[in-house]
Amino acid sequence: WDARLVSIKGETTNPSAMDAILRVERFGRGEFAISGTLYNNIDLDHSVMVEMQIYRSHSGNEADYKLTPYSIAPQPFDDYLNTMYRDLLIKNIGGCHDMPRYENGYDEPFPKTTFNFTRCQLSDGGLPEVLAEGFYKAVAIINAHPQVELKIILVARISTKFF
């Protein structure tokens, strides 16, 4: 399968604590990538929860999206860094950002800084080999109540890859 990025956006309840300013950028014929920044100004520890909701729609119409079994239940931030972050996120967007890698496991503290993303393209590292065609919406939620809740919402169109 091939994935074409359609949109990405960040939503935050407190931009002074955490924010995501991301965009899909076209840089060649049929080439799309994610660029922007992710800002963190809070302590991210075991009390912070991270989850991923994955929805699919055949048409792309907002009312048609249905939750898929690919969703990931809420988990503590440090568990997320040692699993989904390392095995899925880092493998899929590669070297286009300046976020920590944690190849040998998470080492506290997570930096309070602004991370930059430059033309990050999706690959298939750690993703299912077969996906049904359609639109997929991934909603990543970082919940650090009461300080902030950050959502990053990515929409991609999946189509069959012909060789």
C-alpha atoms as an extended CHARMM CRD file, in Angstrom:
* protein
*
       163  EXT
         1         1  TRP       CA              0.0000000000        0.0000000000        0.0000000000  PROA      1               0.0000000000
         2         2  ASP       CA              0.9120000000        3.6420000000       -0.4980000000  PROA      2               0.0000000000
         3         3  ALA       CA              0.0370000000        6.4780000000        1.8600000000  PROA      3               0.0000000000
         4         4  ARG       CA             -0.5740000000       10.0690000000        0.7700000000  PROA      4               0.0000000000
         5         5  LEU       CA             -0.6920000000       12.6330000000        3.5420000000  PROA      5               0.0000000000
         6         6  VAL       CA             -3.9050000000       14.6630000000        3.4370000000  PROA      6               0.0000000000
         7         7  SER       CA             -3.7050000000       16.8230000000        6.5750000000  PROA      7               0.0000000000
         8         8  ILE       CA             -2.1800000000       17.2090000000       10.0160000000  PROA      8               0.0000000000
         9         9  LYS       CA             -2.9720000000       19.5550000000       12.8740000000  PROA      9               0.0000000000
        10        10  GLY       CA             -2.3460000000       20.0200000000       16.5540000000  PROA      10              0.0000000000
        11        11  GLU       CA             -4.9470000000       20.9720000000       19.1660000000  PROA      11              0.0000000000
        12        12  THR       CA             -3.9530000000       21.9740000000       22.6870000000  PROA      12              0.0000000000
        13        13  THR       CA             -5.7230000000       23.1090000000       25.8300000000  PROA      13              0.0000000000
        14        14  ASN       CA             -2.6600000000       25.1270000000       26.9370000000  PROA      14              0.0000000000
        15        15  PRO       CA             -0.2130000000       26.3530000000       24.2590000000  PROA      15              0.0000000000
        16        16  SER       CA              2.2350000000       27.6650000000       26.8780000000  PROA      16              0.0000000000
        17        17  ALA       CA              2.6560000000       24.0960000000       28.2290000000  PROA      17              0.0000000000
        18        18  MET       CA              2.6260000000       22.0440000000       25.0110000000  PROA      18              0.0000000000
        19        19  ASP       CA              1.7560000000       22.7540000000       21.3870000000  PROA      19              0.0000000000
        20        20  ALA       CA              2.0940000000       21.2680000000       17.9140000000  PROA      20              0.0000000000
        21        21  ILE       CA              2.2640000000       23.4910000000       14.8530000000  PROA      21              0.0000000000
        22        22  LEU       CA              2.4290000000       21.0480000000       11.9540000000  PROA      22              0.0000000000
        23        23  ARG       CA              1.5210000000       21.1290000000        8.2710000000  PROA      23              0.0000000000
        24        24  VAL       CA              1.5470000000       18.9000000000        5.2140000000  PROA      24              0.0000000000
        25        25  GLU       CA              3.8570000000       20.3290000000        2.6140000000  PROA      25              0.0000000000
        26        26  ARG       CA              4.1610000000       19.3670000000       -1.0410000000  PROA      26              0.0000000000
        27        27  PHE       CA              7.7330000000       19.4300000000       -2.2980000000  PROA      27              0.0000000000
        28        28  GLY       CA              7.6280000000       17.5200000000       -5.5780000000  PROA      28              0.0000000000
        29        29  ARG       CA              5.3120000000       15.7640000000       -7.9500000000  PROA      29              0.0000000000
        30        30  GLY       CA              3.1290000000       13.6640000000       -5.6660000000  PROA      30              0.0000000000
        31        31  GLU       CA              5.6000000000       14.0770000000       -2.7950000000  PROA      31              0.0000000000
        32        32  PHE       CA              4.0840000000       15.1440000000        0.5300000000  PROA      32              0.0000000000
        33        33  ALA       CA              5.7220000000       15.4850000000        3.9200000000  PROA      33              0.0000000000
        34        34  ILE       CA              5.1500000000       16.8250000000        7.4320000000  PROA      34              0.0000000000
        35        35  SER       CA              6.9740000000       19.9260000000        8.6260000000  PROA      35              0.0000000000
        36        36  GLY       CA              6.6040000000       22.0820000000       11.7040000000  PROA      36              0.0000000000
        37        37  THR       CA              7.3220000000       22.1380000000       15.4120000000  PROA      37              0.0000000000
        38        38  LEU       CA              6.3510000000       20.3620000000       18.6320000000  PROA      38              0.0000000000
        39        39  TYR       CA              6.7720000000       22.4600000000       21.7780000000  PROA      39              0.0000000000
        40        40  ASN       CA              7.0710000000       20.9630000000       25.2670000000  PROA      40              0.0000000000
        41        41  ASN       CA              7.4090000000       23.0020000000       28.4600000000  PROA      41              0.0000000000
        42        42  ILE       CA              6.2280000000       20.5120000000       31.1160000000  PROA      42              0.0000000000
        43        43  ASP       CA              7.6570000000       17.5240000000       32.9560000000  PROA      43              0.0000000000
        44        44  LEU       CA              6.5730000000       14.4070000000       31.1050000000  PROA      44              0.0000000000
        45        45  ASP       CA              6.6250000000       11.5620000000       33.5890000000  PROA      45              0.0000000000
        46        46  HSD       CA              4.7800000000        8.3320000000       34.4600000000  PROA      46              0.0000000000
        47        47  SER       CA              1.5810000000       10.2660000000       35.3070000000  PROA      47              0.0000000000
        48        48  VAL       CA              1.2620000000       11.5420000000       31.7170000000  PROA      48              0.0000000000
        49        49  MET       CA             -0.8100000000        9.2410000000       29.4970000000  PROA      49              0.0000000000
        50        50  VAL       CA             -0.4420000000        8.7220000000       25.7470000000  PROA      50              0.0000000000
        51        51  GLU       CA             -2.9000000000        6.9950000000       23.4230000000  PROA      51              0.0000000000
        52        52  MET       CA             -3.5140000000        6.6170000000       19.6950000000  PROA      52              0.0000000000
        53        53  GLN       CA             -6.9460000000        6.3410000000       18.1470000000  PROA      53              0.0000000000
        54        54  ILE       CA             -6.9790000000        5.0690000000       14.5520000000  PROA      54              0.0000000000
        55        55  TYR       CA            -10.0960000000        5.5600000000       12.4370000000  PROA      55              0.0000000000
        56        56  ARG       CA            -10.8940000000        4.4840000000        8.8680000000  PROA      56              0.0000000000
        57        57  SER       CA            -13.3350000000        5.8790000000        6.3320000000  PROA      57              0.0000000000
        58        58  HSD       CA            -13.9470000000        4.6780000000        2.7900000000  PROA      58              0.0000000000
        59        59  SER       CA            -15.0140000000        8.1330000000        1.5850000000  PROA      59              0.0000000000
        60        60  GLY       CA            -13.0650000000       10.5330000000        3.7920000000  PROA      60              0.0000000000
        61        61  ASN       CA            -16.3320000000       12.0370000000        5.0000000000  PROA      61              0.0000000000
        62        62  GLU       CA            -16.0440000000       12.9290000000        8.7000000000  PROA      62              0.0000000000
        63        63  ALA       CA            -19.2930000000       11.0940000000        9.5450000000  PROA      63              0.0000000000
        64        64  ASP       CA            -17.9860000000        7.8480000000        7.9800000000  PROA      64              0.0000000000
        65        65  TYR       CA            -14.9160000000        7.3370000000       10.2040000000  PROA      65              0.0000000000
        66        66  LYS       CA            -15.0360000000        4.1970000000       12.3570000000  PROA      66              0.0000000000
        67        67  LEU       CA            -12.6020000000        3.2360000000       15.1120000000  PROA      67              0.0000000000
        68        68  THR       CA            -10.2360000000        0.4170000000       14.0540000000  PROA      68              0.0000000000
        69        69  PRO       CA             -8.5410000000       -2.3250000000       16.0810000000  PROA      69              0.0000000000
        70        70  TYR       CA             -5.1820000000       -0.6450000000       15.3080000000  PROA      70              0.0000000000
        71        71  SER       CA             -5.8630000000        1.8840000000       18.0890000000  PROA      71              0.0000000000
        72        72  ILE       CA             -3.5450000000        1.8670000000       21.0960000000  PROA      72              0.0000000000
        73        73  ALA       CA             -5.0010000000        2.1310000000       24.6020000000  PROA      73              0.0000000000
        74        74  PRO       CA             -3.7710000000        4.8310000000       27.0070000000  PROA      74              0.0000000000
        75        75  GLN       CA             -0.3630000000        4.0600000000       28.4880000000  PROA      75              0.0000000000
        76        76  PRO       CA              2.0880000000        5.9370000000       30.7300000000  PROA      76              0.0000000000
        77        77  PHE       CA              4.4740000000        8.2800000000       28.8770000000  PROA      77              0.0000000000
        78        78  ASP       CA              7.6260000000        6.3420000000       29.7740000000  PROA      78              0.0000000000
        79        79  ASP       CA              6.0590000000        3.0540000000       28.5560000000  PROA      79              0.0000000000
        80        80  TYR       CA              5.0690000000        4.8310000000       25.3240000000  PROA      80              0.0000000000
        81        81  LEU       CA              8.6690000000        6.0070000000       24.7650000000  PROA      81              0.0000000000
        82        82  ASN       CA             10.0130000000        2.4590000000       25.1810000000  PROA      82              0.0000000000
        83        83  THR       CA              7.4630000000        0.8940000000       22.8220000000  PROA      83              0.0000000000
        84        84  MET       CA              5.2850000000        2.8430000000       20.3700000000  PROA      84              0.0000000000
        85        85  TYR       CA              7.6020000000        5.8760000000       20.1480000000  PROA      85              0.0000000000
        86        86  ARG       CA             10.7530000000        3.8500000000       19.5000000000  PROA      86              0.0000000000
        87        87  ASP       CA              9.2480000000        1.0000000000       17.4700000000  PROA      87              0.0000000000
        88        88  LEU       CA              6.6650000000        2.9070000000       15.4190000000  PROA      88              0.0000000000
        89        89  LEU       CA              7.1300000000        6.6790000000       15.3790000000  PROA      89              0.0000000000
        90        90  ILE       CA             10.9290000000        6.8000000000       15.0290000000  PROA      90              0.0000000000
        91        91  LYS       CA             10.9250000000        3.9850000000       12.4380000000  PROA      91              0.0000000000
        92        92  ASN       CA              8.2550000000        5.7550000000       10.3710000000  PROA      92              0.0000000000
        93        93  ILE       CA              9.5410000000        9.2970000000       10.2290000000  PROA      93              0.0000000000
        94        94  GLY       CA             13.2650000000        8.5950000000       10.4010000000  PROA      94              0.0000000000
        95        95  GLY       CA             15.9030000000       11.2980000000       10.5880000000  PROA      95              0.0000000000
        96        96  CYS       CA             13.8270000000       14.3590000000        9.6610000000  PROA      96              0.0000000000
        97        97  HSD       CA             13.4930000000       15.6320000000       13.2470000000  PROA      97              0.0000000000
        98        98  ASP       CA             15.5680000000       16.4330000000       16.3040000000  PROA      98              0.0000000000
        99        99  MET       CA             13.6140000000       14.4100000000       18.8870000000  PROA      99              0.0000000000
       100       100  PRO       CA             15.5680000000       12.0070000000       21.1360000000  PROA      100             0.0000000000
       101       101  ARG       CA             15.9720000000        8.4560000000       19.7810000000  PROA      101             0.0000000000
       102       102  TYR       CA             16.1230000000        6.3460000000       23.0220000000  PROA      102             0.0000000000
       103       103  GLU       CA             17.4660000000        3.2770000000       21.2090000000  PROA      103             0.0000000000
       104       104  ASN       CA             18.5750000000        1.7210000000       24.5190000000  PROA      104             0.0000000000
       105       105  GLY       CA             15.4660000000        2.6770000000       26.4910000000  PROA      105             0.0000000000
       106       106  TYR       CA             14.0870000000        5.9140000000       27.8980000000  PROA      106             0.0000000000
       107       107  ASP       CA             16.3880000000        7.9650000000       30.0920000000  PROA      107             0.0000000000
       108       108  GLU       CA             14.6150000000       10.7460000000       32.0520000000  PROA      108             0.0000000000
       109       109  PRO       CA             13.9510000000       13.5900000000       31.8020000000  PROA      109             0.0000000000
       110       110  PHE       CA             12.2460000000       14.2140000000       28.4680000000  PROA      110             0.0000000000
       111       111  PRO       CA             13.5650000000       17.5700000000       27.1810000000  PROA      111             0.0000000000
       112       112  LYS       CA             11.6160000000       20.7850000000       27.6300000000  PROA      112             0.0000000000
       113       113  THR       CA             12.2330000000       22.3440000000       24.2350000000  PROA      113             0.0000000000
       114       114  THR       CA             10.8870000000       22.9160000000       20.7280000000  PROA      114             0.0000000000
       115       115  PHE       CA             11.3970000000       19.9790000000       18.3660000000  PROA      115             0.0000000000
       116       116  ASN       CA             11.6250000000       20.5960000000       14.6250000000  PROA      116             0.0000000000
       117       117  PHE       CA             10.2540000000       18.4250000000       11.8300000000  PROA      117             0.0000000000
       118       118  THR       CA             11.4860000000       18.9810000000        8.2760000000  PROA      118             0.0000000000
       119       119  ARG       CA              9.8400000000       17.0890000000        5.4020000000  PROA      119             0.0000000000
       120       120  CYS       CA              9.0320000000       13.9480000000        7.3780000000  PROA      120             0.0000000000
       121       121  GLN       CA              7.6050000000       11.2750000000        5.1220000000  PROA      121             0.0000000000
       122       122  LEU       CA              5.6940000000        8.2050000000        6.2260000000  PROA      122             0.0000000000
       123       123  SER       CA              7.3650000000        4.8500000000        5.7210000000  PROA      123             0.0000000000
       124       124  ASP       CA              5.9890000000        1.4460000000        6.6360000000  PROA      124             0.0000000000
       125       125  GLY       CA              8.2640000000        0.6610000000        9.5920000000  PROA      125             0.0000000000
       126       126  GLY       CA              6.2690000000       -1.2860000000       12.1740000000  PROA      126             0.0000000000
       127       127  LEU       CA              2.9660000000       -0.8480000000       10.3250000000  PROA      127             0.0000000000
       128       128  PRO       CA              0.6610000000       -3.6100000000        9.0420000000  PROA      128             0.0000000000
       129       129  GLU       CA              1.6750000000       -5.1710000000        5.7230000000  PROA      129             0.0000000000
       130       130  VAL       CA             -1.9020000000       -5.0440000000        4.4580000000  PROA      130             0.0000000000
       131       131  LEU       CA             -4.3020000000       -2.1300000000        4.8970000000  PROA      131             0.0000000000
       132       132  ALA       CA             -7.6970000000       -1.6750000000        3.2600000000  PROA      132             0.0000000000
       133       133  GLU       CA             -7.9170000000        1.2740000000        0.8960000000  PROA      133             0.0000000000
       134       134  GLY       CA             -9.5000000000        4.4390000000        2.2210000000  PROA      134             0.0000000000
       135       135  PHE       CA             -8.8070000000        7.3510000000        4.5190000000  PROA      135             0.0000000000
       136       136  TYR       CA             -7.1770000000        6.7880000000        7.8860000000  PROA      136             0.0000000000
       137       137  LYS       CA             -7.2360000000        9.3020000000       10.7130000000  PROA      137             0.0000000000
       138       138  ALA       CA             -4.7230000000        8.8940000000       13.5260000000  PROA      138             0.0000000000
       139       139  VAL       CA             -5.3930000000       10.8940000000       16.6930000000  PROA      139             0.0000000000
       140       140  ALA       CA             -2.4440000000       10.9230000000       19.0940000000  PROA      140             0.0000000000
       141       141  ILE       CA             -3.4270000000       12.2030000000       22.5380000000  PROA      141             0.0000000000
       142       142  ILE       CA             -0.9710000000       13.2780000000       25.2240000000  PROA      142             0.0000000000
       143       143  ASN       CA             -2.8820000000       13.8080000000       28.4440000000  PROA      143             0.0000000000
       144       144  ALA       CA             -1.0910000000       15.6350000000       31.2640000000  PROA      144             0.0000000000
       145       145  HSD       CA             -4.1250000000       16.7310000000       33.2880000000  PROA      145             0.0000000000
       146       146  PRO       CA             -4.6320000000       19.2180000000       34.7240000000  PROA      146             0.0000000000
       147       147  GLN       CA             -1.8410000000       21.0620000000       32.8690000000  PROA      147             0.0000000000
       148       148  VAL       CA             -2.5540000000       20.2230000000       29.2280000000  PROA      148             0.0000000000
       149       149  GLU       CA             -4.0500000000       17.8420000000       26.6980000000  PROA      149             0.0000000000
       150       150  LEU       CA             -2.4570000000       17.8150000000       23.2500000000  PROA      150             0.0000000000
       151       151  LYS       CA             -3.9710000000       16.1030000000       20.2220000000  PROA      151             0.0000000000
       152       152  ILE       CA             -2.1570000000       15.5830000000       16.9410000000  PROA      152             0.0000000000
       153       153  ILE       CA             -4.5580000000       14.5810000000       14.1760000000  PROA      153             0.0000000000
       154       154  LEU       CA             -3.1600000000       13.1370000000       10.9510000000  PROA      154             0.0000000000
       155       155  VAL       CA             -5.2170000000       12.0600000000        7.9380000000  PROA      155             0.0000000000
       156       156  ALA       CA             -3.7220000000        9.9050000000        5.1720000000  PROA      156             0.0000000000
       157       157  ARG       CA             -5.2230000000        8.2520000000        2.1160000000  PROA      157             0.0000000000
       158       158  ILE       CA             -4.1870000000        4.6260000000        1.6380000000  PROA      158             0.0000000000
       159       159  SER       CA             -4.2380000000        3.1070000000       -1.8290000000  PROA      159             0.0000000000
       160       160  THR       CA             -3.1370000000       -0.2130000000       -3.2360000000  PROA      160             0.0000000000
       161       161  LYS       CA              0.4640000000       -0.2780000000       -4.3810000000  PROA      161             0.0000000000
       162       162  PHE       CA              0.9790000000       -1.6820000000       -7.8530000000  PROA      162             0.0000000000
       163       163  PHE       CA              4.3760000000       -3.0380000000       -8.8150000000  PROA      163             0.0000000000
